[in-house]
Structure formats: C-alpha cells, structure tokens
C-alpha cells in the first residue's frame, strides 16, 4: 500500500469535526498511523481544553476517513484564547 501524503501537525493543536457527529475532538501533536486498513490521526488531549481537564493526556484516535473538517492552532494557548473570544462573542449575541 502506498502511503498517502498527510499534513504535518507536529506541535500543533487541532479541533477535528466528524461528518456523522456534532462532537468535536481536540488533539495535540497528532500523527497518522495505519491501523488495520484505515488511517487514524492519533494524539493526546492537552491540558486546559476540557471542563475540569477530565480527559487531559488521554490518547485520542480519530479515523481520518470520518473527518469532515479541522482547524489548526499553533499552540494550546492560541486555542484557549480564541475559544474564550468565541464564548464572549456568543454571550453578547
């Protein structure tokens, strides 16, 4: 099997949106790994991005063929700042 060309997400934080779900996943420093015959995006949930950090440092594996969209942030700090801005704007609406 020829390995597809994947983006390099080294030291990046991604929010990943799935086609069949309204849930978003947040993953830090993900890599692509072939499991069986499917490609997965695998990384960890960073500290500070979930309520109470209940899933901090937990490995996340996302089937790449189920991804409908993703956002790339340069750091966890950038994500937290942007998300805070979003929540503040949403409150005013």
MOSUL-V351339 format. One record per residue. N is the residue number from 1. RES is the residue in one small letter. SS is DSSP state (hx for helix, st for strand, lp for the rest). Layout:
BEGIN
n=N res=RES ss=SS
n=N res=RES ss=SS
END
This chain:
BEGIN
n=1 res=x ss=lp
n=2 res=x ss=lp
n=3 res=x ss=lp
n=4 res=x ss=lp
n=5 res=x ss=lp
n=6 res=x ss=lp
n=7 res=x ss=lp
n=8 res=x ss=lp
n=9 res=x ss=lp
n=10 res=x ss=lp
n=11 res=x ss=lp
n=12 res=x ss=lp
n=13 res=x ss=st
n=14 res=x ss=st
n=15 res=x ss=st
n=16 res=x ss=st
n=17 res=x ss=st
n=18 res=x ss=st
n=19 res=x ss=lp
n=20 res=x ss=lp
n=21 res=x ss=lp
n=22 res=x ss=lp
n=23 res=x ss=lp
n=24 res=x ss=st
n=25 res=x ss=st
n=26 res=x ss=st
n=27 res=x ss=st
n=28 res=x ss=st
n=29 res=x ss=st
n=30 res=x ss=st
n=31 res=x ss=st
n=32 res=x ss=st
n=33 res=x ss=st
n=34 res=x ss=st
n=35 res=x ss=st
n=36 res=x ss=lp
n=37 res=x ss=lp
n=38 res=x ss=st
n=39 res=x ss=st
n=40 res=x ss=st
n=41 res=x ss=st
n=42 res=x ss=st
n=43 res=x ss=st
n=44 res=x ss=st
n=45 res=x ss=lp
n=46 res=x ss=lp
n=47 res=x ss=lp
n=48 res=x ss=lp
n=49 res=x ss=lp
n=50 res=x ss=lp
n=51 res=x ss=hx
n=52 res=x ss=hx
n=53 res=x ss=hx
n=54 res=x ss=lp
n=55 res=x ss=lp
n=56 res=x ss=lp
n=57 res=x ss=lp
n=58 res=x ss=lp
n=59 res=x ss=st
n=60 res=x ss=st
n=61 res=x ss=st
n=62 res=x ss=st
n=63 res=x ss=st
n=64 res=x ss=hx
n=65 res=x ss=hx
n=66 res=x ss=hx
n=67 res=x ss=st
n=68 res=x ss=st
n=69 res=x ss=st
n=70 res=x ss=st
n=71 res=x ss=st
n=72 res=x ss=st
n=73 res=x ss=st
n=74 res=x ss=lp
n=75 res=x ss=lp
n=76 res=x ss=hx
n=77 res=x ss=hx
n=78 res=x ss=hx
n=79 res=x ss=hx
n=80 res=x ss=hx
n=81 res=x ss=hx
n=82 res=x ss=hx
n=83 res=x ss=hx
n=84 res=x ss=hx
n=85 res=x ss=hx
n=86 res=x ss=hx
n=87 res=x ss=hx
n=88 res=x ss=hx
n=89 res=x ss=hx
n=90 res=x ss=hx
n=91 res=x ss=hx
n=92 res=x ss=hx
n=93 res=x ss=lp
END
